[in-house]
Structure formats: C-alpha cells, structure tokens
Amino acid sequence: MELNREQFAFVDTFCKEIGIGWFASILDMPSYDFIRQFDPDMIKLPSTISEHKDYLAAVASDFTKDVVISTGYTDEAYESFILDNFTKARNIYLLQCTSAYPTPNEDTQIGVIRHYYNLAKKEPRIIPGFSSHDIGSLCSMMAVAAGAKMIEKHVKFGNVAWSHFDEVAIDLVNGDFTQFVKDVRKAERIVGSEAKVIQATEHHKYWVSPK
C-alpha cells in the first residue's frame, strides 16, 4: 500500500490520538527524504532492497532511531554489512525472514532467531524478530520460543486474491488475526522466564515417610 502526504498525515495524527506508534517500509532515497518530515521513531528496510548497498549505507549514516531490517534472500554477509554500517541506529530489529510466499515451515529457519538472540546478549541494540511468510501461527509461536521480540505478519481486509501474499496474510475480518495474536501471547506465557523458579503448580507425587 502506498499513501500520499495527506494520507500519511492522517495516519500520523490518528496514531498520536490513540497513543500508538507507526512505521513504514522505505525502499529508496526519495521515500526516505519524504518520510523524515514526520520524524518517525522507527523505519523498516525490507528484504527487497537488500542488494541496494549504497542506499542502505546512506540511511545508516543518517538515521539515529530504531531500524527494522528484514533479512529475506540474504546470508551471513548481509548480517555483517548491517552490523558494520548501522552504528548510529538506536536499536536494530533483525527479523529472520524467508522470501517465499508461502514459506514452507521447514524453510523458516527459526534457528536464526536464536542466533540473533545470542548476538543481542553481546550487543543490546540488536532486537531479534521474525517476519512470517508462512501460513498460520505455529512458526511465529516457535519464533517467540527462540527469542523473537517482534513478530511481523501480513494482514488483509477480506479477500485479496490479486496480491502475492494473500495466502499467508491474516484476515482482519473473520477473527483470524485475533486468534493469531492469542497464539503468540500463549507462546510468550509458555516460554516464561529464563530464571529457574519453583512454580505454584509443582508438587512431588510421592510422599516418603521420615521413618
């Protein structure tokens, strides 16, 4: 979806009124120059421009707030490029992504999120995440278990069969999106804390006599 200035201004005003943030994917320098008038707290650089290193480096040298990086159709060299160049960014949301629509579950590479999670222990600016191109919520739930702090999912308003992501998008109309959010929140509760504590539900099944 592409918006003009008036539509972006409406989104900006409305989000401020209801107290939520917003951000957009920025694919080229004119778009970056345009979006700066709204002083965004976060921008996204999608997988589709991962080969445009000059543009990415230009943004990296200027933008000092949060950056969301989707890593579809890239390898470890792209990760190194991002970490070497985006030194001014306040936070870097690294989203594991596979650029296939739909992505087979076995190609989602949830293990990469664990890698980003471990990187974040050394570099707190890194925030691991998952850009889901798979169908349903299972892989997003596993992403949470692997350490994802941001889950990105395509959404749609009813049928959009003309779109390349129609099959993977979550419908906002029929309750699918509500269920998806519930599934992700359930995963968060299941993961719990890394601190080992005794749960209120725990007990020993057998009692041993002291004699």
N, C-alpha and C positions, 0 to 999 in steps of 0.2 A: 504494500500500500504506500503510495506517495501522496504527501499533503503539500498544499501551498502555504504561504506565510500566514494567512488568516486562519487556516485550519490548525496549524501548529500553535498559533497564539491562543486559540480556543482550548486546545488540549492543555497547554501550559497553565492557563487561568483556571480551568476546571480542576486540574490535579492539585493546584495550590488551595483551592477552596475546600476540597475534601481531604486534604492532608496526605497525599501520596506523591511519590516521585514518578518520573517518566524518563525514558531514554529512547534513542533511535539508532538504527544502523546507518553508518556514514560510509559511503562507498567511494567518494572521490573528494578532491580538494575543494571544488566549488560547494559541495554539500557541507563540508567541514566549516568553511567560511560562513555559510548560511546559518548553520545551527548554533554558532557561537553567540549570535545575538540573543539567544535565550539563556545563555550562561548555564549550560547543562551540567549537572553534578556527575553525570556518567554518560559515556558514549559506547557504542558497540562497533567493533571492526569485524565483519563477518568473514567466514571461510572463503567466500567468493573472491576476495581481494588479497588473499594470502601471498600471491605472486607479485603484487604491486609494492615492491620493497621501498621504492623512492617515496611513495605516498605514505606508507606506514612510518617510515623514518621521519618524515616531515611532521606528522601528527605527534609522534613520540617526542620530538624536540620541543613541542609547544604545549601540549595538553598536560595539566598537572593534577587533574581529578581522577575519578575512577574510570578504568577502561575494561570493557568486556571483550575478550578475544576468543573467537570460536576457531577450533583447530581442525576442522574437516579437511580432508585431502592433503594433509601435511604430515611431516615426520618430526623426528627429534631436532633436526636442523632448524625448523621453524620455531620450536620452543626456545632454542638458544638465541635466535635472532630477536625474539620478543623480549627475553630477559636482558639481553645486552643493550637493547635500544630504549626500552620504556623505563628508563631510570628516573624520570621525573613524575611518573604516574603515582598517585596516592595509593591506589590499590590496583592489582591486575587480576581480574577474574578469568582464570584459564578454564575454558569449557572443553572437555573432551567431546568430540563430535565426529561422526562418520557421515560423509556427504553422499548418502544414498537414500532414496525415497521410495518405499520404506527401507529402513535398515534392518537386516535380519538380526535377531537378538544376539547371535554368536559373533556378529561383527561390530557390536557396540563398544568393545574394548573397555569395559568398566574398570579393568585393572589400571588403566592410565590415570584414572581419577585418584586411585590410591597413590600413584607416583606423584601427582600434583599435591596431594595431601602431605606427603613426606617432604616435598620441596618447601611447603608452607611452614614447616617447623623450623627451617633454616632462614627463610625469607618471609616474614609475616605479611608482607604486601601481597603475596600470592594467595588467592582465594579459589579453591578448587570447585569445579562445577561440571554440569552435564547439559549439553544441547541435544535433546532427544529427537531423533528422526525415526525411531522405532514405533511400533503400534502398541498402544496400551500404556500401562503404568509399571510393569514389572521391572524393566531396566532402570527406570527412574528411582524406584524403591531401592534397587541394588546400588545405584549411584550414591544415594544417601548413606547406605551402609559403608561404602568405600570412602566417604568423607566429603561428598559434594555439599556445598553451602548455597549453591544457586542451581536451580533446575529451570531450563528453558524448554518450552513446549509450544509448538504451533497450535493456534486455536482458529476456529472458524465459526461463523454465524449461519448455521444451516448448511446446506449442500453447496460445495464449491468444486464440483467435478472438473471444472476448467483449469483448476490450479494443480501444479505439480505436487503439492503437499497435501492434497485433500485426504488421502488415505491415512496419513499419520496425524493429522490435526484433530484436536479435541473439540467437540461441538459444545458451544456455549448455550445452546437452546435446549437440548434434550437431557441435561443433567450429567453428561459425561465429564465435563470439566469439574463439576462439584465432586464427583467420585474420584477423579484423578487427584485433586487436592487432598481429599481424605486419605487416599492411599499413601501419598507422600508423607503426610503428617503421621500416619500409622508407622511408617518406616522410621521416622525420627524417634518415636516413642520406643520402638523395638530396639533401636541402636542404643539409646540411653547415654550414659556417661562412660568415659574410659576409666574412671576411678572405680575400683572394685569395692563394693559395699554389700552388706547383708540386706537382702530385700525383705519387706514385711511379710511376703508370702512364703518365705522359706521356712522349712522345718525338717527335722530328722524323722524319718518314717518309723524307725525302731527306737525303743527306749531300752537302755541297758541298765540292769539292776546294779547298784553300787556294791552289792554283796557277792 
